[in-house]
């Protein structure tokens, strides 16, 4: 692609995530993995717990970090999905963090029924909440948990993933070229459920910085 010397308007600023003890991580793309925990497959009505994970994407503009996250428009059924997030650098995965894939479940269900893509249910503004990244290799196991207003909703272990992180990277790499700045949401355990304005969400993964935020009123 030919490099341009000027633009019709100023390019959007780089979207970055804080990294513990260092500079920010500039985000390129967000890859998301669905159906990577057997218990979550079952709670969503699936019976084949060995099915190949579903891949979809969110734009970098979907990122949010809190402390406040606005309740999105055009939904009455917003769900939380806690996940480990791997951050891809020039030489592979260089950091990891706690993420929450927010899902407009009613719109996702409508898209599934029509056999269409999931973007309206998944790729909306502030739909990918993530905490600070911790440099180094991501944990291969350890507790993953999400609480809403102090009540535990999701609880599991990273070791329960149907496909490990290296296997997920290989699967994504079959269809896309992973590039520095890419994030990979690795799937969620069972217990996904609704969020309402005013809810306080706390998400933890053993060995990673915690993530806490409050759902505010709908964004105008």
Buried (B, 14 or more C-beta within 10 A) or exposed (E): EEEEEEEEEEEEEEBBBBBBEEEEBEBBBBBBBBBBBBBBBEBEEEEEEEBEBEBBBBBBBBBBBBEEBBBBEEBEBBBBBBBBBBBBBEEEBBBBBBBBBBBBBBBBEEBEEEEEEBBBBBBBBBBBBBBBBBBEBBBEEBBBBBBBEEEEBBBBBBEBBBBBBEEBBEBBEEEEEBEBBBBBBBBBBBBBBEBEEEBBBBBBBEBBBEBBBEBBEEEE
